């Protein structure tokens, strides 16, 4: 875990973004570090962390300022709105704290667009950003009642799945039974994408380059989209194409 800077976790509601942020902070949590969690309800999600309630989004800048006066090592912020709250978070990251913040949005690039579009100077974000994670939750196929599925050529094209890899894949179709209440699914699996900004990416972001240019740079650095990660889990038999269609769509 980096000693300072900003880590963003983007996700829609009920996407598990808060759990991911807490898990990241837990990795950095040990007796020699002070971890503070700022959330709407003030409920501690990380063992050993000090939990502080933020009643309204507009209260965040003032509360964050008070927290930073105690010189914490890691600050988790569950829910950052555009505007002054986001600007305060980025300024805190620039001042030497490690900030892990959740942001509304389906994808990693949504988080960047949301902050910059909400008034965060692009150069500040470029200087502080350590990583951006985008995630969604997919229903896991109930293996006990599922059936093998052979994708059609049209489905392979939709998934952008290489035909030469089909024989090694384990595609499954949901059927349904009493244990899964007839749904064909049991549990959840996360689909995620992680962006770690390179020097070229930071420079392009600071210069205000459009999202398609930023994506191209990230691609050159090995960035894998959320859809591609989901298709990988699909090929392992962990979910179904119908679930991908319901939750995601092929973009980027």
HELIX and SHEET records of a PDB file:
HELIX    1   1 UNK A   17  UNK A   28  1                                  12    
HELIX    2   2 UNK A   57  UNK A   59  5                                   3    
HELIX    3   3 UNK A   60  UNK A   68  1                                   9    
HELIX    4   4 UNK A   84  UNK A   94  1                                  11    
HELIX    5   5 UNK A  108  UNK A  117  1                                  10    
HELIX    6   6 UNK A  122  UNK A  128  1                                   7    
HELIX    7   7 UNK A  153  UNK A  159  1                                   7    
HELIX    8   8 UNK A  163  UNK A  168  5                                   6    
HELIX    9   9 UNK A  199  UNK A  206  1                                   8    
HELIX   10  10 UNK A  211  UNK A  220  1                                  10    
HELIX   11  11 UNK A  226  UNK A  235  1                                  10    
HELIX   12  12 UNK A  241  UNK A  247  1                                   7    
SHEET    1   A 7 UNK A  50  UNK A  53  0                                        
SHEET    2   A 7 UNK A  35  UNK A  39  1                                        
SHEET    3   A 7 UNK A  74  UNK A  77  1                                        
SHEET    4   A 7 UNK A  98  UNK A 104  1                                        
SHEET    5   A 7 UNK A   5  UNK A  11  1                                        
SHEET    6   A 7 UNK A 129  UNK A 141  1                                        
SHEET    7   A 7 UNK A 185  UNK A 195 -1                                        
SHEET    1   B 2 UNK A 147  UNK A 148  0                                        
SHEET    2   B 2 UNK A 172  UNK A 173 -1                                        
END                                                                             
